[in-house]
Amino acid sequence: MNYSNLKSEITTFLESLNTEKFNYNPTLKGSTAAGESISLGFMCYVTKILYTINSEKLNDDIFKNGLIEYLKSFNQTKPGFPKNSFIDNNYFKEFKKNYPILFIKNILKYLLGKIQFKQILPNYKLKEFIRAESKQTLATLNQINYCYDLYTEGYPKTKLELEKFCNKLDWSLPWNAGAQVSAIATFNAISGNIENSSDVLDEILINLLRNDGAYYEGQEISTSEKINGAMKIITGMDWLNIKIHKPQNLIDTCLKHVPSSEGCDIVDVIYVLYKCHQISDYKSAEIEDYLENLLPIIMQHYYPEHGGFSYFINKSQTHYYGVKVTEGLDTPDIHGTTLLVWALSMIFEILGNDYPNWSVIKP
């Protein structure tokens, strides 16, 4: 496989999604009306892709400054959400439309023991999603060397607050719990509260650490959930300069794992191996072989005639934080492309000179 043309092909794909200067559709075909109206999250995805492939667009000060101002324009304060959150009003409106059906589904989930009582109201999940979008936007701005330092309220910062927040999370589902910790870690890092929060979160994570190197509670947890949870947690640890506690054990866990064909499952195991490999030379040859064997799987998602990747094989990602944004057709999409371009950047760095020299984002 010749990867040298990927940059120009991916650039062409992004241009095909572009509807106006900073607005992009989520997929080449089959976007829903909601998908076409949402813009903040997709612009963050596009920025991450441009950064990864070392696009010349980010060297254009006019474009870059305009992009920064555009992302900042979503910063606002709504009742019930932290001050200076990043909120796409179109996304907010579309998610609210689903409240009645989500409420009914959540009642059923509660009765089946799948969620806690506090999670029945859809607003619980909306707050998580707004937190995730705020984290994503702050990380994206940081990636292009702009530090937005006004997001300083509405999340735990002190030892007591952090312990209370983390203890309320369901650590038998480490992917979701880890995502919440990652967001909180990012907020504390960007606001300058690294030293205090890192010590507290390090202690909390040590108590969750298992012999396989992952962070969770309970027994009946799949390897995929363990790795996906570890991925989320390590992204937060990276922001706070917390060292991975058992990198060799985690490498062993990853090398035994056969990821599904979903974009997230693929990128998560690659990210965990990538971060562990940065601090340990344990089983380096095996890691390289493992990643090289993942390349054909990643390229099964690629559409060379369009220059993009689909989240699923032969199917685009259908939802963005609970809102249906595409019909799931056989076409590349912005989410899948973001994840798998990121996955390739990490593989290329580890495998070395025979591969393109891309940049790795800090999620």
Contacts in CASP RR format, 6 or more apart in sequence:
PFRMAT RR
TARGET T0000
AUTHOR 0000-0000-0000
METHOD contacts of the structure
MODEL  1
MNYSNLKSEITTFLESLNTEKFNYNPTLKGSTAAGESISLGFMCYVTKIL
YTINSEKLNDDIFKNGLIEYLKSFNQTKPGFPKNSFIDNNYFKEFKKNYP
ILFIKNILKYLLGKIQFKQILPNYKLKEFIRAESKQTLATLNQINYCYDL
YTEGYPKTKLELEKFCNKLDWSLPWNAGAQVSAIATFNAISGNIENSSDV
LDEILINLLRNDGAYYEGQEISTSEKINGAMKIITGMDWLNIKIHKPQNL
IDTCLKHVPSSEGCDIVDVIYVLYKCHQISDYKSAEIEDYLENLLPIIMQ
HYYPEHGGFSYFINKSQTHYYGVKVTEGLDTPDIHGTTLLVWALSMIFEI
LGNDYPNWSVIKP
1 295 0 8 1.000
1 296 0 8 1.000
1 299 0 8 1.000
3 344 0 8 1.000
3 348 0 8 1.000
3 355 0 8 1.000
3 356 0 8 1.000
4 356 0 8 1.000
6 53 0 8 1.000
6 307 0 8 1.000
6 344 0 8 1.000
6 356 0 8 1.000
7 53 0 8 1.000
7 54 0 8 1.000
7 55 0 8 1.000
7 356 0 8 1.000
9 304 0 8 1.000
9 307 0 8 1.000
9 308 0 8 1.000
10 49 0 8 1.000
10 53 0 8 1.000
10 307 0 8 1.000
10 308 0 8 1.000
10 337 0 8 1.000
10 341 0 8 1.000
11 53 0 8 1.000
11 55 0 8 1.000
12 306 0 8 1.000
12 307 0 8 1.000
13 28 0 8 1.000
13 306 0 8 1.000
13 307 0 8 1.000
13 308 0 8 1.000
13 332 0 8 1.000
13 337 0 8 1.000
14 24 0 8 1.000
14 46 0 8 1.000
14 49 0 8 1.000
14 50 0 8 1.000
16 28 0 8 1.000
16 306 0 8 1.000
17 24 0 8 1.000
17 25 0 8 1.000
17 26 0 8 1.000
17 27 0 8 1.000
17 28 0 8 1.000
17 42 0 8 1.000
17 46 0 8 1.000
17 334 0 8 1.000
18 24 0 8 1.000
19 25 0 8 1.000
19 36 0 8 1.000
21 70 0 8 1.000
22 39 0 8 1.000
22 43 0 8 1.000
22 66 0 8 1.000
22 67 0 8 1.000
22 70 0 8 1.000
23 39 0 8 1.000
23 42 0 8 1.000
23 43 0 8 1.000
24 39 0 8 1.000
24 42 0 8 1.000
24 43 0 8 1.000
24 45 0 8 1.000
24 46 0 8 1.000
24 334 0 8 1.000
25 31 0 8 1.000
25 35 0 8 1.000
25 36 0 8 1.000
25 42 0 8 1.000
25 334 0 8 1.000
26 35 0 8 1.000
26 38 0 8 1.000
26 42 0 8 1.000
26 316 0 8 1.000
26 317 0 8 1.000
26 320 0 8 1.000
26 325 0 8 1.000
26 326 0 8 1.000
26 333 0 8 1.000
26 334 0 8 1.000
26 335 0 8 1.000
27 316 0 8 1.000
27 317 0 8 1.000
27 325 0 8 1.000
27 326 0 8 1.000
27 328 0 8 1.000
27 329 0 8 1.000
27 331 0 8 1.000
27 332 0 8 1.000
27 333 0 8 1.000
27 334 0 8 1.000
28 306 0 8 1.000
28 331 0 8 1.000
28 332 0 8 1.000
28 333 0 8 1.000
29 329 0 8 1.000
29 331 0 8 1.000
30 316 0 8 1.000
30 326 0 8 1.000
30 327 0 8 1.000
30 328 0 8 1.000
30 329 0 8 1.000
30 331 0 8 1.000
31 325 0 8 1.000
31 326 0 8 1.000
31 327 0 8 1.000
32 324 0 8 1.000
32 325 0 8 1.000
32 326 0 8 1.000
32 327 0 8 1.000
34 90 0 8 1.000
34 94 0 8 1.000
34 323 0 8 1.000
34 324 0 8 1.000
34 325 0 8 1.000
35 94 0 8 1.000
35 320 0 8 1.000
35 323 0 8 1.000
35 324 0 8 1.000
35 325 0 8 1.000
35 326 0 8 1.000
37 90 0 8 1.000
37 94 0 8 1.000
38 88 0 8 1.000
38 90 0 8 1.000
38 91 0 8 1.000
38 94 0 8 1.000
38 320 0 8 1.000
38 323 0 8 1.000
38 325 0 8 1.000
39 88 0 8 1.000
39 90 0 8 1.000
40 71 0 8 1.000
40 74 0 8 1.000
40 86 0 8 1.000
40 87 0 8 1.000
40 88 0 8 1.000
40 91 0 8 1.000
40 133 0 8 1.000
40 137 0 8 1.000
41 88 0 8 1.000
41 91 0 8 1.000
41 133 0 8 1.000
41 136 0 8 1.000
41 137 0 8 1.000
41 320 0 8 1.000
42 320 0 8 1.000
42 334 0 8 1.000
43 67 0 8 1.000
43 70 0 8 1.000
43 71 0 8 1.000
44 71 0 8 1.000
44 136 0 8 1.000
44 137 0 8 1.000
44 140 0 8 1.000
45 334 0 8 1.000
45 335 0 8 1.000
45 337 0 8 1.000
45 338 0 8 1.000
46 334 0 8 1.000
47 58 0 8 1.000
47 67 0 8 1.000
47 71 0 8 1.000
47 140 0 8 1.000
47 143 0 8 1.000
47 144 0 8 1.000
48 140 0 8 1.000
48 143 0 8 1.000
48 338 0 8 1.000
48 341 0 8 1.000
48 342 0 8 1.000
48 361 0 8 1.000
49 55 0 8 1.000
49 337 0 8 1.000
49 338 0 8 1.000
49 341 0 8 1.000
50 57 0 8 1.000
50 58 0 8 1.000
51 58 0 8 1.000
51 143 0 8 1.000
51 144 0 8 1.000
51 359 0 8 1.000
51 361 0 8 1.000
52 341 0 8 1.000
52 342 0 8 1.000
52 345 0 8 1.000
52 358 0 8 1.000
52 359 0 8 1.000
52 360 0 8 1.000
52 361 0 8 1.000
53 341 0 8 1.000
53 358 0 8 1.000
54 357 0 8 1.000
54 358 0 8 1.000
54 359 0 8 1.000
57 63 0 8 1.000
57 64 0 8 1.000
58 64 0 8 1.000
58 144 0 8 1.000
64 144 0 8 1.000
67 144 0 8 1.000
68 141 0 8 1.000
68 144 0 8 1.000
68 146 0 8 1.000
71 86 0 8 1.000
71 137 0 8 1.000
71 140 0 8 1.000
71 141 0 8 1.000
72 141 0 8 1.000
72 148 0 8 1.000
74 86 0 8 1.000
74 87 0 8 1.000
74 88 0 8 1.000
74 137 0 8 1.000
75 84 0 8 1.000
75 85 0 8 1.000
75 86 0 8 1.000
75 148 0 8 1.000
75 150 0 8 1.000
76 84 0 8 1.000
76 85 0 8 1.000
76 86 0 8 1.000
76 87 0 8 1.000
77 83 0 8 1.000
77 84 0 8 1.000
77 85 0 8 1.000
78 85 0 8 1.000
78 87 0 8 1.000
78 92 0 8 1.000
80 127 0 8 1.000
81 87 0 8 1.000
81 127 0 8 1.000
81 130 0 8 1.000
82 131 0 8 1.000
82 134 0 8 1.000
82 151 0 8 1.000
82 153 0 8 1.000
82 154 0 8 1.000
82 155 0 8 1.000
83 151 0 8 1.000
83 152 0 8 1.000
83 153 0 8 1.000
83 154 0 8 1.000
84 150 0 8 1.000
84 151 0 8 1.000
84 152 0 8 1.000
84 153 0 8 1.000
85 130 0 8 1.000
85 131 0 8 1.000
85 133 0 8 1.000
85 134 0 8 1.000
85 151 0 8 1.000
86 130 0 8 1.000
86 133 0 8 1.000
86 134 0 8 1.000
86 137 0 8 1.000
86 138 0 8 1.000
87 130 0 8 1.000
87 133 0 8 1.000
87 134 0 8 1.000
88 133 0 8 1.000
91 133 0 8 1.000
91 320 0 8 1.000
91 321 0 8 1.000
91 323 0 8 1.000
92 126 0 8 1.000
92 130 0 8 1.000
94 323 0 8 1.000
95 122 0 8 1.000
95 126 0 8 1.000
95 129 0 8 1.000
95 321 0 8 1.000
95 322 0 8 1.000
95 323 0 8 1.000
96 126 0 8 1.000
98 122 0 8 1.000
98 322 0 8 1.000
98 323 0 8 1.000
99 122 0 8 1.000
102 122 0 8 1.000
102 125 0 8 1.000
103 120 0 8 1.000
103 121 0 8 1.000
103 122 0 8 1.000
106 115 0 8 1.000
106 119 0 8 1.000
106 120 0 8 1.000
106 121 0 8 1.000
106 122 0 8 1.000
107 120 0 8 1.000
109 115 0 8 1.000
109 119 0 8 1.000
110 116 0 8 1.000
110 117 0 8 1.000
110 119 0 8 1.000
110 120 0 8 1.000
116 170 0 8 1.000
118 124 0 8 1.000
119 125 0 8 1.000
125 322 0 8 1.000
128 179 0 8 1.000
128 180 0 8 1.000
129 321 0 8 1.000
129 322 0 8 1.000
131 155 0 8 1.000
131 180 0 8 1.000
131 183 0 8 1.000
132 179 0 8 1.000
132 183 0 8 1.000
132 321 0 8 1.000
133 321 0 8 1.000
134 151 0 8 1.000
134 183 0 8 1.000
134 187 0 8 1.000
135 182 0 8 1.000
135 183 0 8 1.000
135 186 0 8 1.000
135 187 0 8 1.000
138 148 0 8 1.000
138 151 0 8 1.000
138 186 0 8 1.000
138 187 0 8 1.000
138 190 0 8 1.000
139 186 0 8 1.000
139 362 0 8 1.000
139 363 0 8 1.000
141 147 0 8 1.000
141 148 0 8 1.000
142 148 0 8 1.000
142 190 0 8 1.000
142 362 0 8 1.000
143 361 0 8 1.000
143 362 0 8 1.000
147 190 0 8 1.000
148 190 0 8 1.000
149 190 0 8 1.000
149 191 0 8 1.000
149 192 0 8 1.000
151 187 0 8 1.000
151 190 0 8 1.000
151 191 0 8 1.000
152 191 0 8 1.000
155 165 0 8 1.000
155 183 0 8 1.000
155 184 0 8 1.000
155 187 0 8 1.000
155 188 0 8 1.000
156 162 0 8 1.000
156 164 0 8 1.000
156 165 0 8 1.000
156 184 0 8 1.000
157 188 0 8 1.000
157 191 0 8 1.000
157 193 0 8 1.000
157 196 0 8 1.000
157 197 0 8 1.000
158 196 0 8 1.000
159 196 0 8 1.000
159 200 0 8 1.000
162 184 0 8 1.000
162 197 0 8 1.000
162 200 0 8 1.000
162 201 0 8 1.000
162 204 0 8 1.000
163 200 0 8 1.000
163 204 0 8 1.000
165 180 0 8 1.000
165 184 0 8 1.000
166 177 0 8 1.000
166 181 0 8 1.000
166 201 0 8 1.000
166 204 0 8 1.000
169 176 0 8 1.000
169 177 0 8 1.000
169 178 0 8 1.000
169 180 0 8 1.000
169 181 0 8 1.000
170 176 0 8 1.000
170 177 0 8 1.000
171 177 0 8 1.000
171 208 0 8 1.000
171 215 0 8 1.000
171 216 0 8 1.000
171 217 0 8 1.000
171 218 0 8 1.000
172 216 0 8 1.000
172 217 0 8 1.000
172 218 0 8 1.000
172 220 0 8 1.000
172 221 0 8 1.000
173 225 0 8 1.000
174 214 0 8 1.000
174 215 0 8 1.000
174 216 0 8 1.000
174 221 0 8 1.000
174 225 0 8 1.000
174 226 0 8 1.000
174 228 0 8 1.000
174 229 0 8 1.000
174 230 0 8 1.000
174 232 0 8 1.000
174 233 0 8 1.000
175 225 0 8 1.000
175 228 0 8 1.000
175 229 0 8 1.000
175 232 0 8 1.000
177 229 0 8 1.000
178 215 0 8 1.000
178 229 0 8 1.000
178 232 0 8 1.000
178 233 0 8 1.000
179 229 0 8 1.000
179 232 0 8 1.000
181 201 0 8 1.000
181 232 0 8 1.000
181 233 0 8 1.000
181 236 0 8 1.000
182 232 0 8 1.000
182 233 0 8 1.000
182 235 0 8 1.000
182 236 0 8 1.000
182 239 0 8 1.000
184 197 0 8 1.000
184 201 0 8 1.000
185 197 0 8 1.000
185 201 0 8 1.000
185 235 0 8 1.000
185 236 0 8 1.000
185 237 0 8 1.000
185 239 0 8 1.000
185 240 0 8 1.000
186 235 0 8 1.000
186 236 0 8 1.000
186 239 0 8 1.000
188 194 0 8 1.000
188 196 0 8 1.000
188 197 0 8 1.000
188 239 0 8 1.000
188 240 0 8 1.000
189 197 0 8 1.000
189 236 0 8 1.000
189 239 0 8 1.000
189 240 0 8 1.000
190 239 0 8 1.000
194 239 0 8 1.000
194 240 0 8 1.000
194 241 0 8 1.000
197 240 0 8 1.000
198 240 0 8 1.000
198 241 0 8 1.000
198 242 0 8 1.000
201 237 0 8 1.000
201 240 0 8 1.000
201 242 0 8 1.000
202 240 0 8 1.000
202 242 0 8 1.000
205 215 0 8 1.000
205 233 0 8 1.000
205 237 0 8 1.000
205 242 0 8 1.000
205 245 0 8 1.000
206 245 0 8 1.000
208 215 0 8 1.000
208 216 0 8 1.000
208 217 0 8 1.000
209 215 0 8 1.000
209 245 0 8 1.000
209 246 0 8 1.000
210 216 0 8 1.000
211 246 0 8 1.000
211 249 0 8 1.000
212 226 0 8 1.000
212 249 0 8 1.000
212 250 0 8 1.000
212 252 0 8 1.000
212 253 0 8 1.000
213 230 0 8 1.000
213 245 0 8 1.000
213 246 0 8 1.000
213 249 0 8 1.000
213 250 0 8 1.000
213 253 0 8 1.000
214 226 0 8 1.000
214 227 0 8 1.000
214 229 0 8 1.000
214 230 0 8 1.000
214 250 0 8 1.000
214 253 0 8 1.000
215 229 0 8 1.000
215 230 0 8 1.000
215 233 0 8 1.000
216 225 0 8 1.000
216 226 0 8 1.000
216 229 0 8 1.000
223 253 0 8 1.000
223 256 0 8 1.000
223 257 0 8 1.000
224 257 0 8 1.000
224 259 0 8 1.000
224 260 0 8 1.000
224 265 0 8 1.000
226 253 0 8 1.000
227 253 0 8 1.000
227 254 0 8 1.000
227 257 0 8 1.000
227 268 0 8 1.000
227 269 0 8 1.000
227 272 0 8 1.000
228 264 0 8 1.000
228 265 0 8 1.000
228 268 0 8 1.000
229 268 0 8 1.000
230 250 0 8 1.000
230 268 0 8 1.000
230 272 0 8 1.000
231 267 0 8 1.000
231 268 0 8 1.000
231 269 0 8 1.000
231 271 0 8 1.000
231 272 0 8 1.000
234 244 0 8 1.000
234 271 0 8 1.000
234 272 0 8 1.000
234 275 0 8 1.000
235 271 0 8 1.000
235 363 0 8 1.000
236 242 0 8 1.000
237 243 0 8 1.000
237 244 0 8 1.000
238 275 0 8 1.000
238 362 0 8 1.000
239 362 0 8 1.000
243 279 0 8 1.000
244 250 0 8 1.000
244 275 0 8 1.000
244 276 0 8 1.000
244 279 0 8 1.000
247 275 0 8 1.000
247 276 0 8 1.000
247 279 0 8 1.000
247 280 0 8 1.000
247 282 0 8 1.000
248 276 0 8 1.000
248 280 0 8 1.000
248 282 0 8 1.000
248 283 0 8 1.000
250 272 0 8 1.000
250 276 0 8 1.000
251 273 0 8 1.000
251 276 0 8 1.000
251 277 0 8 1.000
251 280 0 8 1.000
251 282 0 8 1.000
251 283 0 8 1.000
251 287 0 8 1.000
252 283 0 8 1.000
254 269 0 8 1.000
254 272 0 8 1.000
254 273 0 8 1.000
254 276 0 8 1.000
254 290 0 8 1.000
255 273 0 8 1.000
255 283 0 8 1.000
255 286 0 8 1.000
255 287 0 8 1.000
255 290 0 8 1.000
257 269 0 8 1.000
259 265 0 8 1.000
259 266 0 8 1.000
259 268 0 8 1.000
259 269 0 8 1.000
259 294 0 8 1.000
259 297 0 8 1.000
260 266 0 8 1.000
261 297 0 8 1.000
261 300 0 8 1.000
261 301 0 8 1.000
261 312 0 8 1.000
261 313 0 8 1.000
262 311 0 8 1.000
262 312 0 8 1.000
263 301 0 8 1.000
263 311 0 8 1.000
263 312 0 8 1.000
263 336 0 8 1.000
263 339 0 8 1.000
263 340 0 8 1.000
263 343 0 8 1.000
264 339 0 8 1.000
266 294 0 8 1.000
266 297 0 8 1.000
266 298 0 8 1.000
266 339 0 8 1.000
266 340 0 8 1.000
266 343 0 8 1.000
267 339 0 8 1.000
267 340 0 8 1.000
267 342 0 8 1.000
267 343 0 8 1.000
270 291 0 8 1.000
270 294 0 8 1.000
270 343 0 8 1.000
270 346 0 8 1.000
270 347 0 8 1.000
271 342 0 8 1.000
271 343 0 8 1.000
271 346 0 8 1.000
271 363 0 8 1.000
273 287 0 8 1.000
273 290 0 8 1.000
273 291 0 8 1.000
274 346 0 8 1.000
274 349 0 8 1.000
274 350 0 8 1.000
274 360 0 8 1.000
276 282 0 8 1.000
277 284 0 8 1.000
277 287 0 8 1.000
277 350 0 8 1.000
287 350 0 8 1.000
288 350 0 8 1.000
288 351 0 8 1.000
291 346 0 8 1.000
291 347 0 8 1.000
291 350 0 8 1.000
291 351 0 8 1.000
292 347 0 8 1.000
292 351 0 8 1.000
294 343 0 8 1.000
294 347 0 8 1.000
295 344 0 8 1.000
295 347 0 8 1.000
298 309 0 8 1.000
298 340 0 8 1.000
298 343 0 8 1.000
298 344 0 8 1.000
298 347 0 8 1.000
300 313 0 8 1.000
301 309 0 8 1.000
301 310 0 8 1.000
301 311 0 8 1.000
301 312 0 8 1.000
301 313 0 8 1.000
301 332 0 8 1.000
301 336 0 8 1.000
301 340 0 8 1.000
302 308 0 8 1.000
302 309 0 8 1.000
302 332 0 8 1.000
302 340 0 8 1.000
303 309 0 8 1.000
303 310 0 8 1.000
303 331 0 8 1.000
303 332 0 8 1.000
306 331 0 8 1.000
306 332 0 8 1.000
307 332 0 8 1.000
308 332 0 8 1.000
308 337 0 8 1.000
309 332 0 8 1.000
309 333 0 8 1.000
309 336 0 8 1.000
309 337 0 8 1.000
309 339 0 8 1.000
309 340 0 8 1.000
309 341 0 8 1.000
310 316 0 8 1.000
310 317 0 8 1.000
310 330 0 8 1.000
310 331 0 8 1.000
310 332 0 8 1.000
310 333 0 8 1.000
310 336 0 8 1.000
311 317 0 8 1.000
311 333 0 8 1.000
311 335 0 8 1.000
311 336 0 8 1.000
311 339 0 8 1.000
314 330 0 8 1.000
315 328 0 8 1.000
315 329 0 8 1.000
315 330 0 8 1.000
316 326 0 8 1.000
316 327 0 8 1.000
316 328 0 8 1.000
316 329 0 8 1.000
316 330 0 8 1.000
316 331 0 8 1.000
316 332 0 8 1.000
316 333 0 8 1.000
316 336 0 8 1.000
317 325 0 8 1.000
317 326 0 8 1.000
317 328 0 8 1.000
317 333 0 8 1.000
317 335 0 8 1.000
317 336 0 8 1.000
318 324 0 8 1.000
318 325 0 8 1.000
318 326 0 8 1.000
318 327 0 8 1.000
318 328 0 8 1.000
319 325 0 8 1.000
320 335 0 8 1.000
326 333 0 8 1.000
341 358 0 8 1.000
342 360 0 8 1.000
342 361 0 8 1.000
342 363 0 8 1.000
344 358 0 8 1.000
345 358 0 8 1.000
345 359 0 8 1.000
345 360 0 8 1.000
345 361 0 8 1.000
346 360 0 8 1.000
347 355 0 8 1.000
348 355 0 8 1.000
348 356 0 8 1.000
348 357 0 8 1.000
348 358 0 8 1.000
349 358 0 8 1.000
349 360 0 8 1.000
END
